[in-house]
């Protein structure tokens, strides 16, 4: 399946590489000349580690420019000790969900997922096969 992504350079084509229906995730491979972010295994994450995400919250009010949000790993597990998630102290808003969560070295360690009470991040180790370093990914929430 092909999709189109809106970027600052305009629309670009992407291909769905892998789908994880249980976690509502899709791995996309975008065409063009973008540099990929390195991906680190989520098992390398430490409690209190610095993390950040970039997203596009409320573009009608805040504009189309990306917004940076920083915080820490607040828990190495999510609600009810779910090991598929981290709890993070990053102040995310709708529009950050689905974006990469990166560590202080710029490695992708998870995917931002939020509700109105607690912010969680899906761990990268959820993909059943190794994630190719040249692919981008997205989570639909």
Buried (B, 14 or more C-beta within 10 A) or exposed (E): EEEEBEEEEEEBEBEEBBEBEEBEBBBBBBEEEEEEEEBBEBEEBEEEBEBBBBBBBEEEEEEEEEBEBBBBBBBBBBEEEEEBBBBBBBBBBEBBBBBBBBBEEEBBBBBBBBEEEEBBBBBBBBBEEEBEEEBBBBBEE
